[in-house]
């Protein structure tokens, strides 16, 4: 694992920008979610298979601090560190950083819970894999 945890490189596409020529605020949530899914894939966790097994990861809180806008053609990294809060909550601390100058664009924290058949499910079985790989940070 590198110092920043999991990292995904992406590029702004023209159609993601508004009339001001900057990335629309809602698009950043797409970037963050795509990174979370790629992170799970990299750990060998199939998001679709979890759902087919009756297990769903549900976002219960999203906090996003917008620091600076991205523009068309900007290349950036979405960085992710994983944490936990108690036995149920899985915390994704994420940043979006512009590649050219390492400028912080977005700082975000997404809180999720696992459910099985619409009932809360302890996250231990999922977090064990991340703990062994070094992706899990101490409880937040």
N, CA, C and O atoms as a GROMACS GRO file, in nm:
protein
  560
    1UNK      N    1   0.085  -0.119   0.000
    1UNK     CA    2   0.000   0.000   0.000
    1UNK      C    3   0.088   0.124   0.000
    1UNK      O    4   0.190   0.128   0.070
    2UNK      N    5   0.050   0.224  -0.078
    2UNK     CA    6   0.128   0.347  -0.073
    2UNK      C    7   0.079   0.433   0.043
    2UNK      O    8  -0.019   0.400   0.110
    3UNK      N    9   0.150   0.544   0.065
    3UNK     CA   10   0.122   0.631   0.180
    3UNK      C   11  -0.022   0.682   0.184
    3UNK      O   12  -0.079   0.701   0.291
    4UNK      N   13  -0.081   0.704   0.067
    4UNK     CA   14  -0.215   0.761   0.062
    4UNK      C   15  -0.325   0.656   0.058
    4UNK      O   16  -0.443   0.692   0.047
    5UNK      N   17  -0.291   0.527   0.066
    5UNK     CA   18  -0.392   0.423   0.055
    5UNK      C   19  -0.414   0.387  -0.091
    5UNK      O   20  -0.320   0.386  -0.169
    6UNK      N   21  -0.538   0.358  -0.127
    6UNK     CA   22  -0.572   0.325  -0.265
    6UNK      C   23  -0.580   0.453  -0.347
    6UNK      O   24  -0.624   0.557  -0.296
    7UNK      N   25  -0.538   0.446  -0.472
    7UNK     CA   26  -0.537   0.564  -0.558
    7UNK      C   27  -0.582   0.527  -0.698
    7UNK      O   28  -0.541   0.425  -0.753
    8UNK      N   29  -0.667   0.611  -0.756
    8UNK     CA   30  -0.719   0.590  -0.891
    8UNK      C   31  -0.700   0.718  -0.971
    8UNK      O   32  -0.741   0.826  -0.927
    9UNK      N   33  -0.638   0.707  -1.088
    9UNK     CA   34  -0.619   0.823  -1.174
    9UNK      C   35  -0.737   0.836  -1.270
    9UNK      O   36  -0.783   0.737  -1.328
   10UNK      N   37  -0.785   0.959  -1.288
   10UNK     CA   38  -0.897   0.986  -1.377
   10UNK      C   39  -0.872   1.118  -1.450
   10UNK      O   40  -0.779   1.192  -1.417
   11UNK      N   41  -0.958   1.147  -1.548
   11UNK     CA   42  -0.949   1.273  -1.623
   11UNK      C   43  -1.088   1.331  -1.641
   11UNK      O   44  -1.184   1.259  -1.667
   12UNK      N   45  -1.097   1.463  -1.627
   12UNK     CA   46  -1.225   1.533  -1.645
   12UNK      C   47  -1.264   1.527  -1.791
   12UNK      O   48  -1.184   1.553  -1.881
   13UNK      N   49  -1.390   1.492  -1.814
   13UNK     CA   50  -1.446   1.492  -1.949
   13UNK      C   51  -1.531   1.618  -1.966
   13UNK      O   52  -1.594   1.665  -1.872
   14UNK      N   53  -1.531   1.672  -2.088
   14UNK     CA   54  -1.599   1.799  -2.115
   14UNK      C   55  -1.744   1.801  -2.067
   14UNK      O   56  -1.789   1.900  -2.010
   15UNK      N   57  -1.816   1.692  -2.089
   15UNK     CA   58  -1.959   1.692  -2.057
   15UNK      C   59  -1.988   1.690  -1.906
   15UNK      O   60  -2.104   1.699  -1.866
   16UNK      N   61  -1.884   1.679  -1.824
   16UNK     CA   62  -1.903   1.682  -1.679
   16UNK      C   63  -1.901   1.825  -1.624
   16UNK      O   64  -1.922   1.846  -1.505
   17UNK      N   65  -1.878   1.920  -1.711
   17UNK     CA   66  -1.864   2.060  -1.668
   17UNK      C   67  -1.991   2.139  -1.694
   17UNK      O   68  -2.069   2.108  -1.785
   18UNK      N   69  -2.011   2.242  -1.613
   18UNK     CA   70  -2.129   2.327  -1.628
   18UNK      C   71  -2.095   2.450  -1.711
   18UNK      O   72  -1.987   2.457  -1.771
   19UNK      N   73  -2.185   2.546  -1.716
   19UNK     CA   74  -2.165   2.666  -1.797
   19UNK      C   75  -2.045   2.749  -1.752
   19UNK      O   76  -1.990   2.826  -1.830
   20UNK      N   77  -2.005   2.733  -1.627
   20UNK     CA   78  -1.891   2.808  -1.575
   20UNK      C   79  -1.758   2.746  -1.619
   20UNK      O   80  -1.651   2.803  -1.595
   21UNK      N   81  -1.765   2.630  -1.684
   21UNK     CA   82  -1.643   2.564  -1.730
   21UNK      C   83  -1.572   2.486  -1.622
   21UNK      O   84  -1.453   2.456  -1.634
   22UNK      N   85  -1.645   2.452  -1.515
   22UNK     CA   86  -1.588   2.372  -1.406
   22UNK      C   87  -1.674   2.248  -1.385
   22UNK      O   88  -1.790   2.243  -1.426
   23UNK      N   89  -1.615   2.148  -1.322
   23UNK     CA   90  -1.688   2.024  -1.295
   23UNK      C   91  -1.808   2.055  -1.207
   23UNK      O   92  -1.795   2.122  -1.105
   24UNK      N   93  -1.924   2.007  -1.246
   24UNK     CA   94  -2.046   2.023  -1.168
   24UNK      C   95  -2.029   1.954  -1.033
   24UNK      O   96  -1.970   1.846  -1.026
   25UNK      N   97  -2.078   2.016  -0.928
   25UNK     CA   98  -2.056   1.963  -0.793
   25UNK      C   99  -2.104   1.820  -0.775
   25UNK      O  100  -2.043   1.744  -0.700
   26UNK      N  101  -2.211   1.780  -0.841
   26UNK     CA  102  -2.264   1.644  -0.825
   26UNK      C  103  -2.172   1.539  -0.888
   26UNK      O  104  -2.174   1.423  -0.846
   27UNK      N  105  -2.094   1.577  -0.986
   27UNK     CA  106  -2.005   1.483  -1.055
   27UNK      C  107  -1.897   1.430  -0.960
   27UNK      O  108  -1.853   1.316  -0.974
   28UNK      N  109  -1.856   1.511  -0.864
   28UNK     CA  110  -1.752   1.466  -0.771
   28UNK      C  111  -1.797   1.341  -0.694
   28UNK      O  112  -1.716   1.255  -0.662
   29UNK      N  113  -1.926   1.332  -0.665
   29UNK     CA  114  -1.976   1.212  -0.598
   29UNK      C  115  -1.960   1.090  -0.687
   29UNK      O  116  -1.932   0.980  -0.638
   30UNK      N  117  -1.978   1.108  -0.819
   30UNK     CA  118  -1.954   0.997  -0.912
   30UNK      C  119  -1.808   0.953  -0.907
   30UNK      O  120  -1.779   0.833  -0.905
   31UNK      N  121  -1.716   1.050  -0.906
   31UNK     CA  122  -1.573   1.016  -0.898
   31UNK      C  123  -1.543   0.936  -0.772
   31UNK      O  124  -1.473   0.835  -0.775
   32UNK      N  125  -1.597   0.983  -0.660
   32UNK     CA  126  -1.572   0.917  -0.531
   32UNK      C  127  -1.628   0.775  -0.530
   32UNK      O  128  -1.563   0.682  -0.484
   33UNK      N  129  -1.750   0.760  -0.582
   33UNK     CA  130  -1.812   0.628  -0.584
   33UNK      C  131  -1.736   0.532  -0.677
   33UNK      O  132  -1.716   0.415  -0.643
   34UNK      N  133  -1.694   0.581  -0.792
   34UNK     CA  134  -1.619   0.496  -0.885
   34UNK      C  135  -1.491   0.446  -0.819
   34UNK      O  136  -1.454   0.330  -0.834
   35UNK      N  137  -1.424   0.532  -0.746
   35UNK     CA  138  -1.303   0.493  -0.674
   35UNK      C  139  -1.333   0.386  -0.569
   35UNK      O  140  -1.257   0.290  -0.555
   36UNK      N  141  -1.443   0.400  -0.496
   36UNK     CA  142  -1.478   0.300  -0.395
   36UNK      C  143  -1.502   0.164  -0.460
   36UNK      O  144  -1.459   0.062  -0.408
   37UNK      N  145  -1.570   0.164  -0.574
   37UNK     CA  146  -1.597   0.037  -0.643
   37UNK      C  147  -1.469  -0.026  -0.697
   37UNK      O  148  -1.451  -0.147  -0.689
   38UNK      N  149  -1.379   0.057  -0.752
   38UNK     CA  150  -1.251   0.005  -0.802
   38UNK      C  151  -1.166  -0.048  -0.686
   38UNK      O  152  -1.094  -0.147  -0.701
   39UNK      N  153  -1.175   0.018  -0.572
   39UNK     CA  154  -1.105  -0.029  -0.452
   39UNK      C  155  -1.153  -0.168  -0.413
   39UNK      O  156  -1.073  -0.258  -0.387
   40UNK      N  157  -1.284  -0.186  -0.408
   40UNK     CA  158  -1.339  -0.317  -0.374
   40UNK      C  159  -1.295  -0.422  -0.475
   40UNK      O  160  -1.258  -0.534  -0.436
   41UNK      N  161  -1.298  -0.389  -0.602
   41UNK     CA  162  -1.253  -0.483  -0.705
   41UNK      C  163  -1.107  -0.521  -0.684
   41UNK      O  164  -1.070  -0.637  -0.698
   42UNK      N  165  -1.024  -0.423  -0.652
   42UNK     CA  166  -0.881  -0.449  -0.633
   42UNK      C  167  -0.856  -0.543  -0.515
   42UNK      O  168  -0.753  -0.611  -0.510
   43UNK      N  169  -0.950  -0.545  -0.422
   43UNK     CA  170  -0.939  -0.633  -0.305
   43UNK      C  171  -1.008  -0.767  -0.330
   43UNK      O  172  -1.017  -0.850  -0.239
   44UNK      N  173  -1.057  -0.788  -0.452
   44UNK     CA  174  -1.122  -0.915  -0.485
   44UNK      C  175  -1.265  -0.926  -0.439
   44UNK      O  176  -1.319  -1.036  -0.429
   45UNK      N  177  -1.328  -0.812  -0.411
   45UNK     CA  178  -1.467  -0.812  -0.366
   45UNK      C  179  -1.556  -0.770  -0.483
   45UNK      O  180  -1.540  -0.662  -0.538
   46UNK      N  181  -1.648  -0.856  -0.518
   46UNK     CA  182  -1.739  -0.832  -0.629
   46UNK      C  183  -1.866  -0.769  -0.574
   46UNK      O  184  -1.947  -0.836  -0.509
   47UNK      N  185  -1.884  -0.640  -0.600
   47UNK     CA  186  -1.997  -0.563  -0.550
   47UNK      C  187  -2.130  -0.624  -0.594
   47UNK      O  188  -2.225  -0.630  -0.517
   48UNK      N  189  -2.136  -0.669  -0.719
   48UNK     CA  190  -2.258  -0.729  -0.773
   48UNK      C  191  -2.287  -0.862  -0.704
   48UNK      O  192  -2.402  -0.892  -0.671
   49UNK      N  193  -2.182  -0.941  -0.682
   49UNK     CA  194  -2.201  -1.070  -0.615
   49UNK      C  195  -2.249  -1.051  -0.471
   49UNK      O  196  -2.333  -1.126  -0.423
   50UNK      N  197  -2.195  -0.950  -0.403
   50UNK     CA  198  -2.244  -0.920  -0.268
   50UNK      C  199  -2.394  -0.896  -0.272
   50UNK      O  200  -2.470  -0.950  -0.191
   51UNK      N  201  -2.437  -0.814  -0.367
   51UNK     CA  202  -2.581  -0.784  -0.380
   51UNK      C  203  -2.660  -0.912  -0.408
   51UNK      O  204  -2.765  -0.936  -0.349
   52UNK      N  205  -2.609  -0.994  -0.499
   52UNK     CA  206  -2.677  -1.119  -0.532
   52UNK      C  207  -2.685  -1.213  -0.412
   52UNK      O  208  -2.775  -1.298  -0.404
   53UNK      N  209  -2.591  -1.198  -0.319
   53UNK     CA  210  -2.592  -1.277  -0.195
   53UNK      C  211  -2.679  -1.213  -0.087
   53UNK      O  212  -2.686  -1.262   0.026
   54UNK      N  213  -2.746  -1.103  -0.122
   54UNK     CA  214  -2.835  -1.036  -0.027
   54UNK      C  215  -2.766  -0.932   0.059
   54UNK      O  216  -2.828  -0.880   0.151
   55UNK      N  217  -2.639  -0.900   0.030
   55UNK     CA  218  -2.562  -0.804   0.109
   55UNK      C  219  -2.546  -0.676   0.028
   55UNK      O  220  -2.498  -0.678  -0.085
   56UNK      N  221  -2.586  -0.565   0.089
   56UNK     CA  222  -2.572  -0.435   0.022
   56UNK      C  223  -2.497  -0.338   0.111
   56UNK      O  224  -2.515  -0.335   0.232
   57UNK      N  225  -2.411  -0.257   0.048
   57UNK     CA  226  -2.345  -0.147   0.117
   57UNK      C  227  -2.430  -0.023   0.092
   57UNK      O  228  -2.453   0.016  -0.022
   58UNK      N  229  -2.476   0.038   0.199
   58UNK     CA  230  -2.568   0.151   0.189
   58UNK      C  231  -2.500   0.276   0.245
   58UNK      O  232  -2.452   0.277   0.358
   59UNK      N  233  -2.496   0.381   0.164
   59UNK     CA  234  -2.441   0.508   0.211
   59UNK      C  235  -2.543   0.571   0.305
   59UNK      O  236  -2.659   0.590   0.269
   60UNK      N  237  -2.497   0.603   0.427
   60UNK     CA  238  -2.587   0.668   0.523
   60UNK      C  239  -2.549   0.813   0.550
   60UNK      O  240  -2.626   0.889   0.608
   61UNK      N  241  -2.426   0.851   0.507
   61UNK     CA  242  -2.384   0.990   0.527
   61UNK      C  243  -2.272   1.021   0.428
   61UNK      O  244  -2.179   0.942   0.411
   62UNK      N  245  -2.282   1.137   0.364
   62UNK     CA  246  -2.177   1.182   0.274
   62UNK      C  247  -2.142   1.327   0.309
   62UNK      O  248  -2.228   1.415   0.309
   63UNK      N  249  -2.015   1.350   0.338
   63UNK     CA  250  -1.966   1.483   0.369
   63UNK      C  251  -1.862   1.519   0.263
   63UNK      O  252  -1.766   1.445   0.242
   64UNK      N  253  -1.882   1.632   0.197
   64UNK     CA  254  -1.790   1.673   0.091
   64UNK      C  255  -1.753   1.819   0.112
   64UNK      O  256  -1.839   1.906   0.121
   65UNK      N  257  -1.624   1.844   0.120
   65UNK     CA  258  -1.572   1.981   0.125
   65UNK      C  259  -1.508   2.011  -0.010
   65UNK      O  260  -1.409   1.949  -0.048
   66UNK      N  261  -1.567   2.106  -0.082
   66UNK     CA  262  -1.516   2.147  -0.213
   66UNK      C  263  -1.412   2.256  -0.190
   66UNK      O  264  -1.443   2.362  -0.137
   67UNK      N  265  -1.289   2.230  -0.230
   67UNK     CA  266  -1.179   2.324  -0.205
   67UNK      C  267  -1.142   2.407  -0.327
   67UNK      O  268  -1.111   2.525  -0.315
   68UNK      N  269  -1.145   2.342  -0.445
   68UNK     CA  270  -1.099   2.408  -0.568
   68UNK      C  271  -1.159   2.334  -0.686
   68UNK      O  272  -1.172   2.212  -0.679
   69UNK      N  273  -1.196   2.402  -0.794
   69UNK     CA  274  -1.262   2.332  -0.905
   69UNK      C  275  -1.165   2.263  -1.000
   69UNK      O  276  -1.051   2.304  -1.018
   70UNK      N  277  -1.215   2.156  -1.061
   70UNK     CA  278  -1.148   2.093  -1.173
   70UNK      C  279  -1.207   2.148  -1.302
   70UNK      O  280  -1.322   2.193  -1.305
   71UNK      N  281  -1.127   2.144  -1.408
   71UNK     CA  282  -1.170   2.194  -1.539
   71UNK      C  283  -1.148   2.086  -1.645
   71UNK      O  284  -1.078   1.989  -1.621
   72UNK      N  285  -1.209   2.103  -1.764
   72UNK     CA  286  -1.194   2.003  -1.869
   72UNK      C  287  -1.048   1.967  -1.895
   72UNK      O  288  -0.961   2.054  -1.904
   73UNK      N  289  -1.022   1.837  -1.906
   73UNK     CA  290  -0.888   1.788  -1.934
   73UNK      C  291  -0.799   1.771  -1.814
   73UNK      O  292  -0.693   1.710  -1.824
   74UNK      N  293  -0.840   1.824  -1.696
   74UNK     CA  294  -0.757   1.804  -1.576
   74UNK      C  295  -0.746   1.655  -1.546
   74UNK      O  296  -0.845   1.582  -1.550
   75UNK      N  297  -0.625   1.612  -1.517
   75UNK     CA  298  -0.600   1.476  -1.472
   75UNK      C  299  -0.588   1.483  -1.320
   75UNK      O  300  -0.526   1.574  -1.266
   76UNK      N  301  -0.649   1.387  -1.252
   76UNK     CA  302  -0.652   1.392  -1.106
   76UNK      C  303  -0.649   1.251  -1.047
   76UNK      O  304  -0.673   1.152  -1.116
   77UNK      N  305  -0.618   1.246  -0.920
   77UNK     CA  306  -0.621   1.122  -0.844
   77UNK      C  307  -0.738   1.127  -0.747
   77UNK      O  308  -0.767   1.230  -0.687
   78UNK      N  309  -0.805   1.014  -0.732
   78UNK     CA  310  -0.900   0.997  -0.622
   78UNK      C  311  -0.831   0.902  -0.527
   78UNK      O  312  -0.796   0.790  -0.565
   79UNK      N  313  -0.811   0.946  -0.404
   79UNK     CA  314  -0.740   0.867  -0.303
   79UNK      C  315  -0.838   0.822  -0.195
   79UNK      O  316  -0.934   0.892  -0.163
   80UNK      N  317  -0.812   0.706  -0.141
   80UNK     CA  318  -0.906   0.645  -0.046
   80UNK      C  319  -0.831   0.578   0.067
   80UNK      O  320  -0.734   0.506   0.046
   81UNK      N  321  -0.878   0.602   0.187
   81UNK     CA  322  -0.837   0.527   0.306
   81UNK      C  323  -0.965   0.474   0.369
   81UNK      O  324  -1.068   0.541   0.371
   82UNK      N  325  -0.956   0.355   0.420
   82UNK     CA  326  -1.073   0.287   0.476
   82UNK      C  327  -1.061   0.284   0.628
   82UNK      O  328  -0.953   0.261   0.682
   83UNK      N  329  -1.172   0.307   0.696
   83UNK     CA  330  -1.176   0.299   0.840
   83UNK      C  331  -1.305   0.235   0.886
   83UNK      O  332  -1.391   0.199   0.805
   84UNK      N  333  -1.318   0.222   1.014
   84UNK     CA  334  -1.442   0.166   1.069
   84UNK      C  335  -1.483   0.248   1.190
   84UNK      O  336  -1.402   0.317   1.252
   85UNK      N  337  -1.610   0.238   1.222
   85UNK     CA  338  -1.665   0.306   1.339
   85UNK      C  339  -1.759   0.206   1.404
   85UNK      O  340  -1.869   0.182   1.355
   86UNK      N  341  -1.715   0.149   1.514
   86UNK     CA  342  -1.794   0.044   1.579
   86UNK      C  343  -1.795  -0.082   1.495
   86UNK      O  344  -1.706  -0.104   1.414
   87UNK      N  345  -1.896  -0.165   1.514
   87UNK     CA  346  -1.906  -0.292   1.442
   87UNK      C  347  -1.982  -0.283   1.311
   87UNK      O  348  -1.977  -0.375   1.230
   88UNK      N  349  -2.053  -0.171   1.290
   88UNK     CA  350  -2.141  -0.164   1.173
   88UNK      C  351  -2.094  -0.067   1.064
   88UNK      O  352  -2.115  -0.094   0.946
   89UNK      N  353  -2.033   0.041   1.101
   89UNK     CA  354  -2.004   0.147   1.004
   89UNK      C  355  -1.867   0.131   0.940
   89UNK      O  356  -1.766   0.108   1.007
   90UNK      N  357  -1.866   0.144   0.807
   90UNK     CA  358  -1.743   0.144   0.729
   90UNK      C  359  -1.726   0.287   0.677
   90UNK      O  360  -1.817   0.343   0.616
   91UNK      N  361  -1.608   0.345   0.702
   91UNK     CA  362  -1.582   0.484   0.668
   91UNK      C  363  -1.482   0.489   0.552
   91UNK      O  364  -1.376   0.427   0.557
   92UNK      N  365  -1.517   0.564   0.450
   92UNK     CA  366  -1.426   0.588   0.337
   92UNK      C  367  -1.383   0.734   0.343
   92UNK      O  368  -1.462   0.824   0.315
   93UNK      N  369  -1.257   0.759   0.380
   93UNK     CA  370  -1.200   0.893   0.375
   93UNK      C  371  -1.134   0.908   0.238
   93UNK      O  372  -1.048   0.828   0.202
   94UNK      N  373  -1.175   1.010   0.164
   94UNK     CA  374  -1.128   1.025   0.028
   94UNK      C  375  -1.085   1.168   0.000
   94UNK      O  376  -1.131   1.264   0.063
   95UNK      N  377  -0.995   1.179  -0.097
   95UNK     CA  378  -0.951   1.308  -0.147
   95UNK      C  379  -0.947   1.302  -0.299
   95UNK      O  380  -0.920   1.197  -0.358
   96UNK      N  381  -0.973   1.414  -0.360
   96UNK     CA  382  -0.948   1.431  -0.503
   96UNK      C  383  -0.838   1.536  -0.511
   96UNK      O  384  -0.850   1.646  -0.458
   97UNK      N  385  -0.730   1.499  -0.580
   97UNK     CA  386  -0.611   1.584  -0.589
   97UNK      C  387  -0.572   1.598  -0.736
   97UNK      O  388  -0.562   1.498  -0.807
   98UNK      N  389  -0.551   1.721  -0.781
   98UNK     CA  390  -0.508   1.742  -0.920
   98UNK      C  391  -0.365   1.690  -0.937
   98UNK      O  392  -0.278   1.719  -0.855
   99UNK      N  393  -0.342   1.616  -1.042
   99UNK     CA  394  -0.213   1.551  -1.064
   99UNK      C  395  -0.101   1.652  -1.090
   99UNK      O  396   0.010   1.636  -1.037
  100UNK      N  397  -0.127   1.754  -1.169
  100UNK     CA  398  -0.023   1.848  -1.212
  100UNK      C  399   0.050   1.915  -1.096
  100UNK      O  400   0.171   1.935  -1.102
  101UNK      N  401  -0.023   1.948  -0.990
  101UNK     CA  402   0.038   2.025  -0.881
  101UNK      C  403   0.001   1.974  -0.741
  101UNK      O  404   0.031   2.039  -0.641
  102UNK      N  405  -0.066   1.858  -0.735
  102UNK     CA  406  -0.107   1.799  -0.606
  102UNK      C  407  -0.202   1.891  -0.529
  102UNK      O  408  -0.211   1.882  -0.406
  103UNK      N  409  -0.274   1.978  -0.598
  103UNK     CA  410  -0.370   2.068  -0.533
  103UNK      C  411  -0.490   1.988  -0.485
  103UNK      O  412  -0.548   1.910  -0.560
  104UNK      N  413  -0.527   2.009  -0.359
  104UNK     CA  414  -0.645   1.942  -0.302
  104UNK      C  415  -0.770   2.005  -0.362
  104UNK      O  416  -0.791   2.126  -0.353
  105UNK      N  417  -0.853   1.921  -0.424
  105UNK     CA  418  -0.975   1.966  -0.490
  105UNK      C  419  -1.097   1.940  -0.401
  105UNK      O  420  -1.180   2.028  -0.381
  106UNK      N  421  -1.104   1.818  -0.348
  106UNK     CA  422  -1.217   1.775  -0.266
  106UNK      C  423  -1.165   1.689  -0.151
  106UNK      O  424  -1.074   1.608  -0.168
  107UNK      N  425  -1.224   1.709  -0.036
  107UNK     CA  426  -1.201   1.622   0.079
  107UNK      C  427  -1.338   1.566   0.118
  107UNK      O  428  -1.433   1.642   0.134
  108UNK      N  429  -1.347   1.433   0.132
  108UNK     CA  430  -1.478   1.373   0.156
  108UNK      C  431  -1.469   1.258   0.255
  108UNK      O  432  -1.366   1.192   0.269
  109UNK      N  433  -1.580   1.236   0.323
  109UNK     CA  434  -1.595   1.120   0.411
  109UNK      C  435  -1.733   1.061   0.383
  109UNK      O  436  -1.835   1.130   0.394
  110UNK      N  437  -1.733   0.933   0.347
  110UNK     CA  438  -1.858   0.863   0.320
  110UNK      C  439  -1.873   0.752   0.422
  110UNK      O  440  -1.784   0.668   0.438
  111UNK      N  441  -1.986   0.752   0.491
  111UNK     CA  442  -2.014   0.650   0.592
  111UNK      C  443  -2.115   0.552   0.534
  111UNK      O  444  -2.219   0.591   0.481
  112UNK      N  445  -2.082   0.424   0.543
  112UNK     CA  446  -2.170   0.320   0.491
  112UNK      C  447  -2.197   0.215   0.597
  112UNK      O  448  -2.121   0.202   0.694
  113UNK      N  449  -2.304   0.143   0.579
  113UNK     CA  450  -2.332   0.024   0.660
  113UNK      C  451  -2.366  -0.089   0.564
  113UNK      O  452  -2.413  -0.067   0.452
  114UNK      N  453  -2.340  -0.209   0.609
  114UNK     CA  454  -2.379  -0.327   0.533
  114UNK      C  455  -2.514  -0.376   0.582
  114UNK      O  456  -2.543  -0.372   0.701
  115UNK      N  457  -2.594  -0.421   0.489
  115UNK     CA  458  -2.722  -0.481   0.526
  115UNK      C  459  -2.733  -0.616   0.458
  115UNK      O  460  -2.680  -0.638   0.349
  116UNK      N  461  -2.802  -0.705   0.524
  116UNK     CA  462  -2.834  -0.833   0.462
  116UNK      C  463  -2.984  -0.849   0.475
  116UNK      O  464  -3.039  -0.852   0.585
  117UNK      N  465  -3.050  -0.859   0.360
  117UNK     CA  466  -3.195  -0.865   0.356
  117UNK      C  467  -3.258  -0.750   0.434
  117UNK      O  468  -3.352  -0.769   0.511
  118UNK      N  469  -3.203  -0.632   0.414
  118UNK     CA  470  -3.250  -0.506   0.475
  118UNK      C  471  -3.231  -0.495   0.625
  118UNK      O  472  -3.297  -0.413   0.690
  119UNK      N  473  -3.143  -0.577   0.683
  119UNK     CA  474  -3.111  -0.568   0.826
  119UNK      C  475  -2.962  -0.538   0.841
  119UNK      O  476  -2.882  -0.587   0.762
  120UNK      N  477  -2.925  -0.458   0.942
  120UNK     CA  478  -2.783  -0.428   0.962
  120UNK      C  479  -2.699  -0.555   0.977
  120UNK      O  480  -2.742  -0.653   1.037
  121UNK      N  481  -2.579  -0.550   0.921
  121UNK     CA  482  -2.488  -0.664   0.924
  121UNK      C  483  -2.353  -0.614   0.973
  121UNK      O  484  -2.302  -0.514   0.924
  122UNK      N  485  -2.294  -0.684   1.070
  122UNK     CA  486  -2.161  -0.647   1.118
  122UNK      C  487  -2.062  -0.652   1.002
  122UNK      O  488  -2.068  -0.742   0.919
  123UNK      N  489  -1.974  -0.554   0.998
  123UNK     CA  490  -1.882  -0.541   0.885
  123UNK      C  491  -1.753  -0.620   0.901
  123UNK      O  492  -1.666  -0.614   0.814
  124UNK      N  493  -1.738  -0.694   1.010
  124UNK     CA  494  -1.612  -0.763   1.040
  124UNK      C  495  -1.565  -0.855   0.929
  124UNK      O  496  -1.446  -0.859   0.899
  125UNK      N  497  -1.656  -0.929   0.869
  125UNK     CA  498  -1.614  -1.024   0.765
  125UNK      C  499  -1.551  -0.952   0.646
  125UNK      O  500  -1.459  -1.005   0.583
  126UNK      N  501  -1.599  -0.834   0.615
  126UNK     CA  502  -1.547  -0.758   0.503
  126UNK      C  503  -1.418  -0.686   0.541
  126UNK      O  504  -1.323  -0.682   0.462
  127UNK      N  505  -1.414  -0.630   0.660
  127UNK     CA  506  -1.299  -0.552   0.702
  127UNK      C  507  -1.176  -0.637   0.729
  127UNK      O  508  -1.063  -0.588   0.722
  128UNK      N  509  -1.196  -0.764   0.761
  128UNK     CA  510  -1.083  -0.853   0.789
  128UNK      C  511  -0.987  -0.857   0.671
  128UNK      O  512  -0.865  -0.852   0.690
  129UNK      N  513  -1.040  -0.866   0.551
  129UNK     CA  514  -0.956  -0.870   0.431
  129UNK      C  515  -0.875  -0.741   0.416
  129UNK      O  516  -0.758  -0.745   0.376
  130UNK      N  517  -0.936  -0.629   0.446
  130UNK     CA  518  -0.867  -0.501   0.431
  130UNK      C  519  -0.762  -0.483   0.540
  130UNK      O  520  -0.657  -0.423   0.515
  131UNK      N  521  -0.788  -0.533   0.659
  131UNK     CA  522  -0.694  -0.523   0.769
  131UNK      C  523  -0.566  -0.598   0.734
  131UNK      O  524  -0.455  -0.548   0.757
  132UNK      N  525  -0.581  -0.717   0.678
  132UNK     CA  526  -0.466  -0.799   0.641
  132UNK      C  527  -0.385  -0.736   0.529
  132UNK      O  528  -0.263  -0.754   0.523
  133UNK      N  529  -0.451  -0.664   0.440
  133UNK     CA  530  -0.380  -0.602   0.328
  133UNK      C  531  -0.318  -0.467   0.363
  133UNK      O  532  -0.241  -0.413   0.285
  134UNK      N  533  -0.351  -0.412   0.480
  134UNK     CA  534  -0.296  -0.284   0.521
  134UNK      C  535  -0.377  -0.164   0.477
  134UNK      O  536  -0.334  -0.051   0.496
  135UNK      N  537  -0.494  -0.185   0.418
  135UNK     CA  538  -0.578  -0.076   0.372
  135UNK      C  539  -0.664  -0.014   0.484
  135UNK      O  540  -0.713   0.098   0.470
  136UNK      N  541  -0.682  -0.086   0.592
  136UNK     CA  542  -0.769  -0.038   0.699
  136UNK      C  543  -0.690   0.046   0.798
  136UNK      O  544  -0.588   0.002   0.850
  137UNK      N  545  -0.738   0.166   0.824
  137UNK     CA  546  -0.674   0.253   0.922
  137UNK      C  547  -0.744   0.232   1.057
  137UNK      O  548  -0.854   0.176   1.061
  138UNK      N  549  -0.681   0.276   1.166
  138UNK     CA  550  -0.744   0.256   1.298
  138UNK      C  551  -0.883   0.315   1.305
  138UNK      O  552  -0.919   0.401   1.224
  139UNK      N  553  -0.960   0.269   1.400
  139UNK     CA  554  -1.100   0.314   1.414
  139UNK      C  555  -1.108   0.464   1.422
  139UNK      O  556  -1.027   0.529   1.489
  140UNK      N  557  -1.208   0.520   1.352
  140UNK     CA  558  -1.225   0.665   1.348
  140UNK      C  559  -1.339   0.710   1.436
  140UNK      O  560  -1.368   0.829   1.445
   0.00000   0.00000   0.00000
